[in-house]
Each structure stands twice: as structure tokens, then as C-alpha cells.
Amino acid sequence: MYGKNTLLPYLLDRGIVNIDYMMVSHFDLDHCQGLLYVMEKISVKNVIIGEQFEICDNYEEFVRIVKEKKIRVDIVEAGQNLNVEEDLYFNILWPDSKNKISDNAINNNSLVCKLVYKNFSCVFTGDIEEKAEKELLNKYKDTNILMSTVIKVAHHGSKSSSKEEFIKKIEPKIAIIRSWKE
């Protein structure tokens, strides 16, 4: 289990026993299991999630933990900005409650955000698939908001995501693919 064997030991080794903000892209096991474990074991003050259009067991476990630990939850959607400090903020790009996707709802309504720090930016895509990528391209077609220095490649680089048109709009210098194995 990633949270138990890797994430929590890493945090504790560095003396981190309090987390001010945690962001969960969506509630598929591979994206939340470690975070749920950490939420149970150390102090987490705030968690940021996207609007949920489909409830699953992992989300219900999340709700149980935040109630038990009295953790503040911010539910965000496209168009919002989260200011962290001067020159550091997140643009929330997706999900959009006016345009939710029903096909593979948990993945396609993953939280997609762009971290901006001065001249550096990184787009985090969760597990969105081609359908969500097309919606993002349409939503932001007349802007450069998707352009970014780095992209966390959607859905672990699967064939259902990271279509050429989407990557071309982002124009990343670096692409990061997170593998998943239990």
C-alpha cells in the first residue's frame, strides 16, 4: 500500500506531521488510497477536491475520515483560482458542473488544475480521457491557459488520453507519467 509503505514514511522521515493542504484528483483507488491512509495517520487541515458526479466506496471512506478528523474540504470547479502565496497559485480547469461528463464519470471529471509559480507552470490532469480533453480544448480554445512548462500525463499515459491535439495545446517542455502498480 503506497501510503503505508512509501508516502507516510517519506513524510515522517522529513519531520512532516502536519499538512496544511492536500489535493485529491479523484477517488479511484490508485489516486486516493495513499492520501486516505495519510489522512488517518497525521494531521491534515484542508483537502481540495473537485465536484463529485459519481459516488464510490473510496469517496464514502473519504467523507468518513474528514468527518471523524474534522478536516475542512474545499470543493472546487473550473474557473476558480486557489492562491497559495504571492506568485504561487492553482487555476482550476476542470471539472465543470455545467458540463459534466457521464462516460467514465470518475475519471473524466477528475480535478484538472494548473500550478503557476512565476514563469513555471505544471498541468495536473488526473485520469481524464479523450472526451474530457476535448471539452477542455473547447472550453479554453481562445486562451493560452492550457499552455504549461510541464504536464502530468493523463491516466498514466494510457491510449485513452493525451491525444496529440491536447498535448500540442499545452506545449510542455517536460511530460511526467506516473506508473501504477499495487
C-alpha positions as CSV (number, residue, x, y, z in Angstrom):
1,M,0.0,0.0,0.0
2,Y,1.6,3.2,-1.3
3,G,0.5,5.4,1.7
4,K,1.7,3.0,4.3
5,N,4.9,1.8,2.7
6,T,6.1,4.9,0.9
7,L,4.3,8.2,1.4
8,L,3.8,8.3,5.2
9,P,7.4,7.0,5.9
10,Y,8.7,9.7,3.5
11,L,6.8,12.4,5.3
12,L,7.7,11.2,8.8
13,D,11.4,10.9,7.8
14,R,11.4,14.6,7.0
15,G,9.6,15.5,10.2
16,I,6.3,16.4,8.4
17,V,3.5,15.6,10.8
18,N,1.1,18.3,9.7
19,I,-0.2,19.0,6.2
20,D,-2.0,22.3,5.5
21,Y,-3.4,21.4,2.1
22,M,-3.9,18.1,0.3
23,M,-5.4,17.8,-3.2
24,V,-7.2,14.7,-4.4
25,S,-7.7,14.5,-8.2
26,H,-10.4,11.8,-7.9
27,F,-11.4,8.8,-6.0
28,D,-10.1,5.9,-8.0
29,L,-8.0,3.7,-5.6
30,D,-4.7,4.5,-7.3
31,H,-5.2,8.2,-6.8
32,C,-6.5,8.3,-3.3
33,Q,-5.5,5.2,-1.3
34,G,-2.2,6.6,0.0
35,L,-3.8,10.0,0.7
36,L,-6.6,8.4,2.7
37,Y,-4.1,6.5,4.7
38,V,-2.1,9.7,5.4
39,M,-5.3,11.5,6.5
40,E,-5.9,8.8,9.1
41,K,-2.3,8.9,10.5
42,I,-1.2,12.6,10.6
43,S,-2.9,16.0,10.9
44,V,-4.4,17.3,7.6
45,K,-6.1,20.7,7.9
46,N,-7.6,21.1,4.4
47,V,-8.4,18.9,1.4
48,I,-9.2,20.2,-2.0
49,I,-11.4,18.0,-4.3
50,G,-13.4,18.6,-7.5
51,E,-17.1,18.3,-7.6
52,Q,-18.1,14.7,-7.4
53,F,-20.6,13.5,-10.0
54,E,-20.5,9.8,-9.1
55,I,-20.1,8.4,-5.6
56,C,-17.9,5.4,-4.9
57,D,-16.7,3.5,-1.9
58,N,-13.4,5.5,-1.7
59,Y,-15.3,8.7,-1.7
60,E,-17.5,7.4,1.1
61,E,-14.4,6.5,3.1
62,F,-13.0,10.0,2.4
63,V,-16.2,11.5,3.8
64,R,-16.0,9.3,6.9
65,I,-12.4,10.4,7.6
66,V,-13.0,14.1,7.1
67,K,-15.9,14.0,9.5
68,E,-14.0,11.9,12.1
69,K,-10.9,14.1,11.9
70,K,-12.8,17.4,11.3
71,I,-10.9,18.2,8.1
72,R,-12.0,21.1,6.1
73,V,-13.0,20.2,2.5
74,D,-12.9,22.7,-0.4
75,I,-14.9,21.6,-3.4
76,V,-13.7,23.4,-6.5
77,E,-14.5,23.6,-10.2
78,A,-13.4,25.2,-13.4
79,G,-12.9,28.9,-13.3
80,Q,-11.7,29.1,-9.7
81,N,-8.2,30.1,-8.6
82,L,-6.6,29.0,-5.4
83,N,-3.9,31.4,-4.1
84,V,-1.2,29.7,-2.1
85,E,1.1,32.7,-1.6
86,E,2.5,35.5,-3.6
87,D,3.3,34.3,-7.2
88,L,2.0,30.8,-6.4
89,Y,-1.5,29.7,-7.3
90,F,-3.6,27.0,-8.9
91,N,-6.0,27.6,-11.8
92,I,-8.8,25.1,-11.6
93,L,-9.5,24.0,-15.1
94,W,-11.9,21.0,-14.6
95,P,-14.5,19.7,-13.6
96,D,-17.2,22.0,-14.8
97,S,-20.6,21.5,-13.2
98,K,-22.3,23.0,-16.2
99,N,-20.6,20.4,-18.5
100,K,-20.2,17.2,-16.5
101,I,-19.2,14.1,-18.4
102,S,-21.3,10.9,-17.7
103,D,-19.0,8.5,-19.6
104,N,-16.5,7.1,-17.1
105,A,-17.5,9.9,-14.7
106,I,-15.0,9.4,-12.0
107,N,-12.0,9.7,-14.5
108,N,-13.4,12.2,-16.9
109,N,-14.4,14.6,-14.1
110,S,-11.0,14.3,-12.4
111,L,-9.7,17.5,-10.9
112,V,-7.5,19.2,-13.6
113,C,-5.5,22.1,-12.4
114,K,-2.6,24.3,-13.4
115,L,0.0,25.2,-10.8
116,V,1.6,28.5,-11.6
117,Y,4.8,29.9,-10.0
118,K,6.3,32.9,-11.6
119,N,7.4,31.7,-15.1
120,F,6.9,28.0,-14.3
121,S,3.7,26.0,-14.7
122,C,2.5,22.4,-14.4
123,V,-0.8,21.0,-15.6
124,F,-2.1,18.1,-13.4
125,T,-4.6,16.0,-15.3
126,G,-5.8,13.2,-13.0
127,D,-7.2,10.4,-15.2
128,I,-9.1,12.4,-17.8
129,E,-9.6,10.7,-21.1
130,E,-10.0,11.9,-24.6
131,K,-13.6,13.1,-24.1
132,A,-12.6,15.4,-21.2
133,E,-9.5,16.6,-23.1
134,K,-11.8,17.6,-26.0
135,E,-14.1,19.5,-23.5
136,L,-11.0,21.3,-22.1
137,L,-9.8,22.2,-25.6
138,N,-13.2,23.6,-26.4
139,K,-13.6,25.5,-23.1
140,Y,-10.2,27.1,-23.4
141,K,-9.9,27.4,-27.2
142,D,-9.5,31.1,-27.3
143,T,-6.9,31.3,-24.5
144,N,-3.4,30.1,-23.6
145,I,-4.4,28.9,-20.2
146,L,-3.6,25.3,-21.0
147,M,0.0,26.1,-22.1
148,S,2.4,24.9,-19.5
149,T,6.0,24.1,-18.8
150,V,5.2,20.6,-17.5
151,I,2.3,18.2,-17.9
152,K,1.5,15.3,-15.6
153,V,0.3,13.0,-18.4
154,A,-3.3,11.9,-18.0
155,H,-4.4,8.4,-17.0
156,H,-0.8,7.1,-16.6
157,G,-0.2,7.6,-20.3
158,S,-2.9,5.2,-21.4
159,K,-4.2,5.1,-25.0
160,S,-7.5,6.7,-23.9
161,S,-5.7,10.0,-23.0
162,S,-3.1,12.5,-24.1
163,K,-4.3,12.9,-27.6
164,E,-2.0,14.9,-29.9
165,E,-4.2,18.0,-30.2
166,F,-4.4,18.2,-26.4
167,I,-0.6,17.9,-25.9
168,K,0.0,20.4,-28.7
169,K,-2.2,23.0,-27.0
170,I,-0.3,22.6,-23.7
171,E,3.2,22.7,-25.4
172,P,5.0,21.2,-22.5
173,K,8.8,21.1,-22.2
174,I,8.5,18.1,-19.9
175,A,5.9,15.3,-19.6
176,I,5.7,13.2,-16.4
177,I,4.0,9.8,-16.4
178,R,3.2,8.2,-13.1
179,S,3.0,4.4,-13.3
180,W,0.6,2.4,-11.2
181,K,1.3,-0.9,-9.6
182,E,0.0,-2.4,-6.4
